[in-house]
Amino acid sequence: MSLIQAISAAAGGAAAVPAGPALGLIEQLPGLQVALPMLGAVLAALLRPGWLAYAVMLVVALLSPVISFAILHEVLAYGPISYEMGGWEPPVGIEYRIDEANAFLLVLVSIMMAMVTIYAPRATASEIPARLHSWYYAMLLICFCGLQGMAITGDAFNIFVFMEISSLAMYALIAMGKDRRALVAAYQYLVIGTIGATFYVLGIGLAFALTGTLNLVDLAVKLDPVQDSRGALAALAFISVGIGLKLALFPLHLWLPNAYAFAPSVATALIASTATKVAVYILVRFVYSVYGVDISETMAYDTAFVLLLASIAMIAPSLVAVFQSNVKRMLAYSSVAQIGYIMVGVALLNEAGLTGGLSHLFNHAIIKGCLFLAVGCVVYSTGITKIDQMAGLGRTMPLTMGAFVVAGLGLIGVPGTAGFVSKWYLIQGAAEVGYWWLVAAIVIASLIAVFYVGRVVELAWFREARGAAASPRAPAPEMLAVTWALALAVLYFGFQTDISAGVPAQAAEVLLNGYTGGAMPVAETQGGVSLGE
Amino acid sequence: MTAEMVPTGALGGLSPGLILIIGALAVPFLKEQARGPYLLLLPVLAFFQLMSLDHGLMGVVSVFDIELVTLRVDRLSFIFGTIFLIATLLSMIYQYHVKGWMEHTAGMIYAGSAVGAVFSGDLVSLFLFWEGTAIASVFLIWATRTPEAMAAGQRYLIVQVGSGVLLLAGTMVHYGQTGSLAFDSFDVETTAGLLIFLSFGIKCAFPLMHNWLQDAYPQATVTGTVMLSAFTTKLAVYALARGFAGTEILVPIGAVMTAFPIFYAVIENDLRRVLAYSLNNQLGFMVVGIGIGTELAVSGAAAHAFCHILYKALLFMSMGAVLLRTGTVKGSELGGLYRTMPWTATFCAIGAASISAFPLFSGFVSKSLIISAAMKEGYFVTWLVLLFASAGVFHHSGIKIPFFAFFAHDSGMRPKEAPTNMLIAMAIAATLCIGIGVFPGPLYAILPYDVSYHAYSLEHVITQLQLLIFSALAFTVLMRTGLYPPELRSTNLDSDWIWRKGGGWVLGRLEAAWRGASAALQQGAIRGVQRFVANLYKAHGPESALARTRPSGYMALWMTLLLGVFMLFAFI
């Protein structure tokens, strides 16, 4: 963290190690985090040459992780940050409120954005007409801005605004895909996504009618006495279903496969690794922080219902993925299944489960980002998206397909990869409450992943290359470098779990306490392991 | 909680297994000339590390909140580690002439995983190495590159990985229930214990779980089979000895294992497959020893594993040499090879004498430990089965293998003697077989428990000689009277006269019935799987209800439905 300390010291002009949150620029970081991409987007849209727009995006994307790491550092060191937007005091003004949970998410989103941005230029040049480049980069930045805003804000209506900002950008991004079906996919997502957002607004409208506030912390306090009332429960139901659509909880996932399959490579990688994750965070925020875990007693059936849906989500879409013929669509269905894992963790309502869910949120973002970027390399070099045409690619594009194998192992959850860490916690969480059927479901779903990943691996590595696969053009070095950086991260986080499981564990603890500090008895998890004696 | 720290060996707390594995990773990058000496150096280096280690728990690695003990040295792991490293060195000498890096690397990783597994102090490390043996070893089968070998390798891999999955499942349940990951003894009556037991059982080729062994081993390369015969199943024996010593059910399981392969071995024509069956039979002895669970019996199992690895490797090496020089190991096609391969024939005979437990050969000093233990603990029926099995071993391994390969009718083949490196490997193994047989002292000294046992008591020697002489007599009579058909269809010598008269016919019938039944079963299974996949495809394929692209209204309907359900559940 020495770099961040240096930055904060330089920015605040303070002594080497500040005693409290540093003053000056560092205090404005939360605002910058959202303002920077938004300004960048406007600038990019105004700059007509594509490469200039790209330069703007690159600057923003490389600065953002620095900012979000600084924020995470602040939060871990000094506790939650409250930032008053425009100097208006909450609860009337909009408050940006950052604790362990969303600081972690900001880091994830901004790193993925940085990765995707480094990867972008040549992939974009091969997929998007040159006259649209500036718009495309601007849309990526707006999407990024919206996602960061959703993650950072502490205001329920502000969440809606940023949700719409990111969603509108996503519709446009998807529509820019080369395939003509991209237009239909984007249009369908637009219609359905709008319904989802409407549900969410209805939900917060109900909550506002009950409490007169939109600030999340304030909402938590004022909902506390009335949260068993029908209005409050209906509000939560609307919010859950609305966000459930955004995060593609089975069976509300129908928009996702086509959207991922037909969007441009870079957009797919960004959306797949961040958009649904931010939506999961919003749901977790409402259920755990605003309503508090004790709501689960009132809504025991709903919790069980979500758990059931999540379990089906792990298995049924995985099976669908096995039979897909388009590799991007296969990965998309696998994403739906992975959302199932995350939601299982969320719905288990214990610390190990929630840790597993949040950790899988992080790990899956890296894994799926890597897989989509690897597929992006394949598309760039050969134009292939059909799985049967990928035969022999392992021999002609060993580096790309090597990264695919590594990330694929992570997706399966092989020990030594990041995927194993989160599944381990999920299984522990399920075992803690005695749901052995759920443990079995998690294992079975992982086994199915062996089939759909194995299918591609077998074709790519054990068959003769034919057609386009036999003579690919060399993939661009920066595309390969980013893909491999993520693949190595999959391995790295399989062993070094401070970030991929340690921070989620802290976040889970914060979330379980809720904004009102609800006295949820945190289940004892097993700490050390006794060996030998 | 934490492992007690003890002074560590020459290379710190690095597991000898990891030395082999890490060392193996460099093999592909070495020049052809440097590769051979380097491969011999690795096991020697690992062996020195092992010798310099004190007993205790070492190599503790923390992986998230779990502490893994990668190096546990005690008497049980020491003897298995020692013999595994000896076997590694022998295999490397034996395959010195093989070109290319693939087999060498896979073989070394395989051996390293087996050694690493033996020294694992916790279930997670065990699991990792366990899967390591599975994945690395399959390349030894695939290296043959025939379609049959590819298919057999795939089946082998599925079974082995399946065993690993069971182990992982057992580990997780065990951890969930006890909070401990230590690899100590388990109770087979708990869920976790049963899962782990089954995992070990598959790898140990328990009856009905054994088919992968006879399926895959004869398909491996000449040199690969030697390695396979040494590690996989003996690792399982070690794991059983560690986890399930004294588990009563192992005694009948082991007894069945000693007996049933004999019937298959005598009617089998492929001599390497005969050895694969006899491998199963030998494992049975060890399993019985572990099941009895007394200090004498477990020591016997360990000693038998030690000797067994040597003479079984020796036998596979000699058959490998024959395969290399003649291109076949079919008993019906071979014969008379002693003229041009005298050394190989001699070594094969020594291996055969050892496996048959002739006095002064290694099998005698170890097998008698187990048989004595069975007698002492009052397992009378088991004792009888073991005696019967001992006689059977003599027939199919002791006589059949050397006789049909090197003697019998002259096949007319005049192959060259085996390559020098193979002869050296065989010579070392043969020397060890005789050395242990004549001077069992050093072996007895490193057994897991202190046992005062005298193999060469009058009673043991006479019992064994009676068995052997009786068998040899039967064989001679059959040969003289011309009842020994050349294609080995009914060479069933080990039982009485009735067997000789009707055995062939009965066996033929039984075999036909079994073949029919298993074919029907197989077809049924294939059809079942096909139907299952078809149904899966119907429900999940691209055109299924789950995967079709739906109109937007359909989504809205789902949302409304879900909202309804949510509200309903919330309000009741």
Interface residues (C-beta under 8 A of the other chain):
Chain A: Q188 V191 I192 I195 G196 F199 R230 L233 A234 L236 A237 F238 S240 V241 G244 L245 P251 L252 L254 W255 P257 N258 T298 M299 Y301 D302 F305 A316 P317 L319 V320 V322 F323 Q324 S325 Y333 P415 G416 V421 I427 Q428 A431 V439 V443 F495 T497 A501 Q526 G527 G528 V529 S530 L531 G532 E533
Chain B: M1 T2 A3 E4 L57 V63 F64 D65 I66 E67 V69 R72 G121 D122 V124 F127 L128 A169 M172 V173 Y175 G176 G179 S180 L181 A182 L536 Y537 A539 H540 G541 P542 S544 L546 A547 T549 R550 S552 Y554 M555 A556 W558 M559 L562 L563 V565 F566 M567 F569 A570 F571 I572
